[in-house]
Amino acid sequence: MKNNRAFTLIEVMVVLSILALIAILAYNFFGSTMKEATVSQAATKIYNDLRVISDAA
């Protein structure tokens, strides 16, 4: 009887599919987080600029 410890092609394909799904979910999560951070930074900058202008007036 053979002692075969290799992975089958199906097992490798299933693992790669799961990793691809995790990568897609991570990309979507971090992509939207980065957009929100950029919008938040822009809003903070505009607010601070308006405060400087109103203090100078």
GIHU-V860694 format. One record per backbone hydrogen bond with DSSP energy under -0.5 kcal/mol. CO is the residue of the C=O (numbers start at 1). NH is the residue of the N-H. If there is no record, write none. Layout:
# GIHU-V860694
{{CO	NH} {CO	NH}}
This chain:
# GIHU-V860694
{{2	4} {3	5} {8	12} {9	13} {10	14} {11	15} {12	16} {13	17} {14	18} {15	19} {16	20} {17	21} {18	22} {19	23} {20	24} {21	25} {22	26} {23	27} {24	28} {25	29} {26	30} {27	31} {28	32} {29	33} {30	34} {31	35} {32	36} {33	37} {34	38} {35	39} {36	40} {37	41} {38	42} {39	43} {40	44} {41	45} {42	46} {43	47} {44	48} {45	49} {46	50} {47	51} {48	52} {49	53} {50	54} {51	55} {52	56} {53	57}}
